[in-house]
Every structure is written in structure tokens, then in C-alpha cells.
């Protein structure tokens, strides 16, 4: 993520926290970012360098009509600075800041087969114990893993899958002399 995106997200985070509206601001910006990502024409419009920033600001203001005032002002500023296409990244960074503030840890848990609720709770419990934070886990199934688990926390990836182990062994054998 670019430094500018982090700076914008941090500024919005601090303003929302100071106003006591962190949850509402993060939800509203997240909804707007979701719309941008789900509508290809809107995403293309906002990323088009030939469209004037004022035009992008106008469209975003219309879309964000019911959003918190901080979000509306933020969106206008970001668009006027020529960074409207970066709003989804700023929203993700804001969500990470909010999670850190609330001592939450977002974890992606990928397994070769569907875990039972008991198994998932056991894994999440172990992560919570090790991290000292509340864990919000999303679970996915990837049969290509063969077995084991892949855990992703932010940019950290722990690959304990059979596929991962086989891939590491293949690389070791290919580089061994």
C-alpha cells in the first residue's frame, strides 16, 4: 500500500476517533469502497486520468449522500487531490487501523476440507491465546492444499499445508547440488 493511502486513512481515522464516530465512519467508507469495487464502470471512471478531479468529486458526493459528514468531506478531498481511484485501498487501511485500535485481529484460515465449528474454534482460540487479541476469522476451503492449513494475517502468511511443504521440498531439491 502506498504511503499516501496510509496517510489519508490515518488522518480520517484520527478525526473519526476524536469525534467518537470511528465505527460509523469505517462502515460508511467501507460501503462506498465496496460499491466502487463491485461496479466496474465506477471503478474505471474514478481511475481515469482524463476525468477532472472535480467531476469525480461530484459523482462521489452524490453516491455518499447518506454517509457520515466526515466520510463525505474525506471523499471530496481525496477526489480533489486526484486520488479517488485509491478509495478502496484507503478503506482497507482504515479498517486495519480500526481493528488495531479495537485489539482485533483479522485472520484468513484456508484448509483442504471444511472444518467443523469445534475445530475452527480450537484454531481461533489458539491464535487468540498466542496474540492476546480478539480474532475475527474467515474460513475458506481449497482442496488443492491436500491437507494442513494456511493462515494469513495481514501480509504474514503461514503455510502449513501439504502442498506448501511439497513446494518447499521441490525448491530445495532443485537448488541442491
Secondary structure, DSSP 8 states (H G I E B T S, - for coil): --HHHHHHHHHHHHHHHHHT-HHHHHHHHHHHHHHHHH-HHHHHHHH-TTS-HHHHHHHHHHHTTTS-HHHHHHHHHHHHTT-GGGHHHHHHHHHHHHHHHTTEEEEEEEESS---HHHHHHHHHHHHHHH-SEEEEEEEE-GGG-SSEEEEETTEEEE-SHHHHHHHHHHHHHH--
